Amino acid sequence: MTLESSTKIIPLIVITSIVIVTIIAAAFAEAQVERATSDVANSKALKLDMMVDDLELRLEDAVKMLKLAATQEEVKNVLFANSVSEKFMGIPPDVDPVKRQAAQNTRSTYQDFDTVAFLLPNGDVYLVQPYEAQKNLPRLNFAFREYYQGVIANGDTYIGEAVVSAATGHRVVPIAIAVYSDNLSSNRTLAGILVGALNMNVVTADLRADPFGVNEDILITDHKGNIVADSTERGETSNKLESLLYVNDVSKALQGSSGSGVQTINGVDMFITYKSIRASTNYWAAIIVQPHSDAFFAVNTIRNQSTMTVVLVSIVSSISGYFLFRSFKSNSTLTTRLGTLNENLKKQAAQLRQLDKEKEEFSAMITHELKTPLVPVIGYSELLLDGTLGNLTEKQKQKLHTIHESASSLSRLISDLLDARKLELGKMKLLIANTAVKEMVEQCLEAIRLSAQLKGVTLSFSPSDNDLMVEVDSKRIQQVLNNLLTNALKFVPSRTGKIEVVAARYSDGVDTSRHFVLFTVKDNGIGIPKEKQKNLFKKFYQADTSLTRNVGGTGLGLAISKGIVEAHEGKIWFESEEGRGSIFSFIIPVISRITDSTVISEANQANTTTVTAGETN
């Protein structure tokens, strides 16, 4: 192909390449945005699930408490119905003290009840505990209330619509239980109705205790759509309840549905996550409301950054294509010079790739920002798994276990990245303390014992001295041991694998005034090829990338371990033969000379030499 014909084809190739690169970059950016959007929606749904589960348990506990009280003889017996009067809005305070004490016991046992009342079958108030609430009642008969009519209709339990208590001013939900004078299933006689006024301000306080986002509001409505609890101060000073039936998703939740959507409220697009709450024979609604712009602020940031990236890729591709086209249009007499220029461009491209790599390593500094949101994820999942926040189903436990394991794995990866960066900058702090060697090693072995048993790997530990002590940062030395043990466990064979740990006194034969402790981790794994050994302690280096992909790993563990050991004025080395296993060893001074708790910098690390087996005694 002649130079002239090439110049005609090249523009088409360049334009096609630019279009393809731009499309790929745009597709990748859109995938990132969709993933972030899904994460936001899933996070809100999970938060709402936990809140709804907690409230349903609270309602169930309240119903159980009232049903238990309804079986007591002192509650079923109505001895002084003739003493009911409008003067006392029920019976006088000194009449039927046994039943009044039973009501008080129910309040004391379940303290979320504002009041506990007993109504006669015709709806008249028999008593309310405390009596102060009874004497302040606006009327004697409450047969017009929904909860009374609900119990009369179903003969059992009914959770009524929320009201503002005239006695306390709180938003309360009446839970009514039918009380029968006998337990026979047929021809039962209704003795009265036991009513507990559940204080929803307690639920509101729980909502406000949880962290929530910018302009995010969490609300709960009863089956009539009235707000009974919210994370703001909406309606707390009003004697009327605000209705949310104008919110479409609330109506959906009241019909038993769950999901999310967007609705314009007062001219603002709101992102709404909704879920139904089972309340006896009815459904309540729980929603999380947040302006769409606030809910998806991070997503919009990613979208803007992705757009800029696509634009930059297009510009760079266009500029590159332009210069490429110009190079093909140059006179044939410049062919030799273009060859030289090509070589220079290759070198520059290699330098740019190296610079890009260094920039990527530098960007690892910001990964600590990723660890902050993992703390509540791990913490709350542990609280949920151990039952602190309530009982869970097995399915919920399995899902929470997956969340906990994934978050913990990501947290460990972020910690490794941060440790590597700290070692580079010489900013890792050491907390030196006198530490028992045997206890330190045994803790590390215990951490992997279950994994070793599942794989059929034998663990052994041989301390030369049970009372051997060493001045180290025990957490960091255990990190080194954990890295070595984890690597060994990854690469030893199943069922026949062996890992041996030795800790003993050691003398390097050079500085006779100092004594050391030698730690050795020996395995019968696959070993390390000789040509790969010289780079083993470099960051992100993996001796067998194909196998490492299967067993996991980032190539940071040994680099971090080397930095920690050298920070303790120690040395680390290894012996390995492919197919016969590896022996990793390191020594630490028994008495530390580190006084300022700082570690060596990267510049000092450059002057150290990795000790191999041939350089030791």
N, C-alpha and C positions, 0 to 999 in steps of 0.2 A: 504494500500500500504506500502510495507516494505521500509526501508531506502535504501537498495541496488537497488530496482527497481526505486526508486525516482531519484537516481543518474544517471540512464540511460536516464530518460525522461527530466530531468532538462536542460542538454546541448541543446537539441532541442528547448525547450521553450525559453531559453536565446537567442540563435541565431535568432530565429524567432522574438523575441521582439526587438532585436537590429536592424534587417532589417526593421521592421515596423516603429520604431521610426525614423530611418534614412530617410526612404522614406517620412514620414510625414514632417520632418524638411526640407528636400530638396524641397518638394512641396510648403511648406509655403514660403521658400526663393525665389523660382522661381516666385511665385505670387507677392511677394514684388518687384522683379526686373521688372516684366511685368508692374506693376502699375506705377513704377517710369519712365519706358520707355515711357509709354502712356502719363504721365504728361508732359514730356519734349516735345514730339511731339505736344500735344495739346496746350502747352504754345506758341510754335513757330507759330503754325497755327493761334492762336488768335491774336498774335502780328502782323502777316502778314495781317490778315483780317482788322484790324484797320488801318494799313498803306495804304492798297489798297482802302478802303472806303474813306480815306482822299484825296488820289490822284484823284480818280474818281470825287469827289466833286470839286476839284480844276480845273480839265479839263472841267467839266460841266459849272462852273462859267465863265471860260475864253470864252467858246463858246457862252454862253448867252450874255456876254458883247459885243462881236464882232457882234452878230446878232442884238443886240439893236442898235449899232452904224450904221449898214448897212441899217437901216430903216430911218436914218436921211437924209433930202433933201440935205444938204451940202456934204454928203458923196456920194449920188447917182448921183449928178450932176458933170459931167466932162467937165469943161469949157475951159481948157487950154491944151488939148492934143497936140496941135501943138507946144507947148513950150517945149515938152520933147526933151532932147538932151543928147548925151553921155558926153558932157562937164560937165553937172551937174548931170549925172546919174539919170535923171528925169527932173522935172521942176525946175527952179531957186528958191532959198529960199524965194524970195519976191513975187512969183506968187501964186495965189489961197490961200491966207492966211486963208480963212474960212475953207477949207478942211484940211489944215495943223493943224489948231487949234482943229478941231474935232478929228483928230488923236491923238493930244497931250492930249485932254480931256480923251480919252479912256485909254491912258497910265497912266494918273494921277488917274483915277478911279480904274483901275486894275493894280497895281504897279508891278505885276509879269511879265508883258510884257517888254522885253528888248527894242523892237522897234515895231512900228505899221506902216505897209506899205500899199499902194494902188497900185495895178497893173492894167494896161489896159487889155482888153480882149485878146490882142495878146501876153501878157506876159511881155511887157515893163514896167519898173518902172515908175509910175507917181510921187509918192513922198514917202519918208521914214521919219518918225519922231522918234528921233531927226534928224535934217539935217546933223549933223556930221557923222551919220551912213550912210546917203544917199551918201554923197560925197566920202566915202571910199569904196563904192561897187566895186567889181572887174569887173562887167559887167552890161549892161543895161537891157538885156532881161533874164528872168528866166522861160521861157516856158519849159525848160528841167527839171525843178524841179518836183518831184513827187507830191507835194501838189497842184501845178498848174494843172497838168494833172488829179489829182483826182477830183478837183472842176469842171473842164471842163467836166469830165465824168459823175459825178452825179448831177451837177447843184446845189449843196447845200453846204455842209460842208465837209471838209476833214482835218484830222490831219496827217501831213506828217511825214516822217522819220526824226530823229534828225540830226542836223548839228552843226558844230562849227562855231559860228557867226564870220564873217570877221571883223565886226565892233567892237564887244566887247570881242571876244575870249571866250565867254561863250558857254556851251552846251545849245542849244535852240531847241525847237520843234515848227515848224510853224503850226499855226492853220489858215486855209484858209476858208473864207466865200464868197459865190457868192453874188454880189451886182447887183440888177436889177434897171433899171430906172423907172419902174412902178411895181405895186403890183398885176397886173392881172395874173391869173393862166395860161392863154393861151397867146401864142405869146409874152412872156416876152423878153425884150431886156437886154442882159448882159452889164452892165455899167462898170464892173471891178471886181476885187477880193481884198477883205480886208484881210490882213495877219497880225496876231499877233505872234511875236516870243516869246514864253513862256520860260522864263529863268529857266532851270532845276537846276541851282545852288541853287535856293531857296529850291527846294525839297531836294537836297543833304544836305543843312544845317539842314533841319528838321530831316532827317535821323540821322545825327550825334548828334543831340540834345537828341535823345532817348538813354537810356542805352542799351548796348548790351554785350553779353558774351565774354569770352576769344576767340580771333581769329575769332570772328563772323563777317561776312560781309553781308550787306544788299544791294542788287542791283536791279535796275529797267532798263528794256530794252524797246526799241520801237518795233514796229511790224516786223522790220528787224533783231532784235536780237542785236542791238547796245546798249551799256550801255549809259543811259541818266542821271542816278543819282546813287550814291553809297555812302556807309558810310566810305570809305577810300579815299585816294588822287589819286586813279588810274586814269590815263589819263588826269589829269587836266592841265598838261603843254604841252600836245600833241595837234596838230591840226587835229588829226584823232580820230575817235571813235572806241573803242574796241568791237569786236563782241563776243557774248556768245553762238552762235549757236552750238558750240561744246559741250555744256552742254545739255544732253538729256532732262532734266526736263524743260529747257527754251523752247525747241521746243514744249513740251507738253503744257506749259502755253500759248504759242502763238496760239495754236489750241483751247483755251478756257477751258483747264483742270486745276485742282488744286490737290495738294497732296504732298507727300514727298517721298524721296528715297535716295539711297546711290550711289555715283559715284566716281571712282578713278580719281583724277585730279593731274597731276604732281607727281604721285606716292603716293598720300595721299588720303585715304578714306574720302570723304566729305559727311556729312549729309546735304541734300538739301530739304528745304520746298519751294514749289512754288505755285503761284496763278496767274490767268489771270486778266488783267485789261482791262476794256472796254474803248476803245479810239475811239469814233465815229464809223466808219465802220470796225475798226481793233481791234485786241487784242494786248496788251502789256504783258510783263511778269514781275512779282515781285518775287524775290527769297531771301531766307536767307541761307547763306552758312557757314558751320562751320566744322572744322575737327571732325570726328566722336568721336575721343577720348576726345575732349574738350566738345562736346555737351552732351556726356553721361558720363562725369567724375563722377558725383554723382551716376549715375546708376552703374558704374563699382565699385565704392566704396561699394555700398550696396551689389553688387554681391560678392565682396571679403569678406566682413564681414559675409555675409550669408554662404559662403563656409566654413569660419573658424568656424562658429557656428555649421554647420552640422558635421564638423570634430570633434569638441569638444563634441557634443552630442554623436557621435559614440564612441569616446574614453571613455567618462564617462559611456555610456551604457555598453561598453565592460568590463571596469574595474568593474563596478557594477555586471555585469553578472559573471565575473570571481570569485569575492569574494562570490557571492551567490552560485555558483557551489561548491566552496571550503567548504562553510558552510554545504552544504548537504552531502559532502563526509566525514565530521568529524565523528569520532567514536561515537557510540551511547551513550557511557559513558559521553559524553559532552552535552547531551541533556539539562540537568538542567542549565548548564552554558550558553548554547545558548539561553535559555529562558530569562535569565537575560540580556545577551548581546542584545537580541532583544528589550527589554524595553529601554536599553540605546540608542540603535540606533534610536528608535522612538523619544526619547527626543532630540537627536542630529538633527534628521530630522526636528523637530518642531523649534529648534533653527535656523537651516539653512533657513527654510521658513521665520522666523522672520527677519533674516539677509537679505534675498532676498527682503523682503518688504521694509526694511530700504534703501536698495540700490536703489529700484525703486523710493522711495521718494527723495533720493539724486539726482537721474538722472533727476528729474523734474527741477533741476536748469538750465539744458541746454535748456529747452523748450523756453527760451526767444529768442533763435536763430531762432525759428520758426516764431516769431512775425514780424521780420524784413521784410521778403518778402511779408507779408500781407499788409504792409502800402501802397506800390504803387498799389496793387490790389484794396484795398478799395478806395484809393484816386482817381485813374483813373476811377474806375467804377462810383464814385459819379460825377466826371466831365463829364463823358459820359451821365449819366442819367439826369443831369440837363441841358444838351445841350451846355455846355461850349466848347466842342470839336467838335460840329456839331450835326445835327439832326440825329436821329436814327429811324428805323422802330419799330413798336410795338413788333414784334418778337425779335428784337435785345434788346429792353428795358427789355422784360421779361427775356431773358437769362442773361442780365447784372444784373437785380434785384436778380436773383438766386445766381449769383456769389457774389454780394455784401452782401446778407444776410448770405450766407455760410461763407464767409471770416470774417464778423463781429462776427458771432457766435463762430468761432474758436478763434478769437482774444480775446473775453470775457473769454473763457475757459482758454486760456494761461495766461491772466491777473490774474485770480483766482489762478492758480497754482503758479505764481510768488509771489502773495500777501501772500499765505500760507507759502511759503518758507521764505519770508522776515520776517514774524512774528516769525517763528521758530528761525531765526538767530538774531532777535532783530535789524534788519537793516532798518525797514520801517521808513520813515521820515514823520513827521507831520508838516503841514503849518498852524499854529494857527492864527486865525483872528476872530475879532468880527463879528458875523453872525446873521442875522435875522432868527428866528426860523420859523416863518410863511412862509416866502419866500422859505426857504430850503425844508420844507415839501411839499409845493404846487408844487415845481418843480418835486419832486419824484412822486407825484400823477399824474401829467401831463404826465409823461413818460409812465405810464401803463394805462392811461385813455382809449385809443383806444382799447387795448386788453380787458379791463374790459367791454367796451360797446359791443364788439363783443360777449363776453361770457354772457352778461346780468347781470353783477355784479355791485352792487351799492357801490360807494365810498363816504365816508364822512370824514370831518376833523373838529375837534373842538379845536381851540387854546384858551387857557384861557386868553391870553393876546396878542393882535395883535402886540404890540411893544416889545415882549420878545426877548432878545438878549442873545447869549452864545458865549464863546470863544472856538472855535473848528476848526479842519480841516474840512471845510464844505464838501469837496469832499469825505472824508472818512466816515463822518457821513451819507451822502446821500447814500454811498455804503451800509451801514448797513440797512438804511431804504428801499433801493431798494431790498436788499436780503429778508427782512421780508415781504415786500409787494408782491414781486414776488412769494414767497412761499405760502402766503395766497391766491393769485389769482389762483395758481395751484390747490389748494385742496378745494376751495369752490365750491358748486354746481352751475351749469349753471342756469341762469335766476332768481334764488332765493338767490344767494350769496350776502353777505354783508361784507364789510371791513371798519372798523372804525379806524381812527387815532386820537389820543389825544396828545397834547403837553401842559404841565402845569408846574408851579413851584413846587418844591418838597423839603422836608426836611427829611433826614434819621433818625433824632432823636438821632444820636450819636455825630456827629460833628456839633454843633450848629453854629460854625463860618463860615461854608460853606453852600452855597445854590446850588441847583441842578435844572436841567430841566428834567422832566420825559416824555419820549416818549413811547406811547403804540400803538400797532397794534393788533386789535381784529378782528377775523373772525368767521364765522359760518360754518367752514369746517368740515372735517372728524375727526379732533382731533388726538391726539397721544396716543397710548397705554401706560399704566403706566410703563410696563416693558421695554419700549424703551426709556423712558424719560431721564434716567441717562446718556446715551451715546450720547445725541442729539448734543452736542457741540464738539464732537470729529471729527477729519478730516475723510472725506470719509464715514462717517456714515450716513445711510439713514433709516429713521424709517419704511418706507414701500417700499422695493426695487421693488416689482412688479408694484406698481403704479408709482413709480419714473421713471421707464423705459419708461412708456407711456408719462409722462409729461416732462421728461428731468430733468437733474440735476446730480451733481457730488458728493454732500455731503461735499462741501467745504464752502458754503455760510455762515452757522451758525458758523463754526469754525473761519472763517475770521472775521465775525461780532463780536464775543466774543473778539478776539484779539484787534480789533480796539477800542471797547468800553473800555476795560481794559487799553489800551494805553492812553486813555483820563482820566484815574483815575476814571472810571465809573464802573458800574455793569450792567449785563444783566441777566434776568431770564424769566421764562414763567410759565403759568398755562394752563393746557389742560385736557380735558376730552373726551375720545373717543366717537365720534358721535355727540359731541356738540360744537366743535370748539376749538380755542386756543387764548390765550392772551400773546403776547410777549412784554416785557417792558425792557427799559434800562434807566439809569440815567447818566447825564453828568454834571460835575461842571460848574456853570455859569461862574466862573473866573478860568482860567487854571493856574496851577502851573508848567506847563512844560516849561522849559527854554532852553533846548538844542535841541529841536525838534526831539528827538529820542524816540523810543517806548521801552516798557519793553521787556526783552529777554525771551526765553523759560524757563530759570531757574526761573525767577520771576513769570512767569505764573503758574509754578508748585505750587507756594505757595499761589495762589489765590483760592478762593472757589466760585463756581457758586451759585449765590443767587437765591433761589427758592421763590415761593409766600409766604411760611410760614416764611421766614426770613425778610420780608419787613414789613413796617408799614401799 
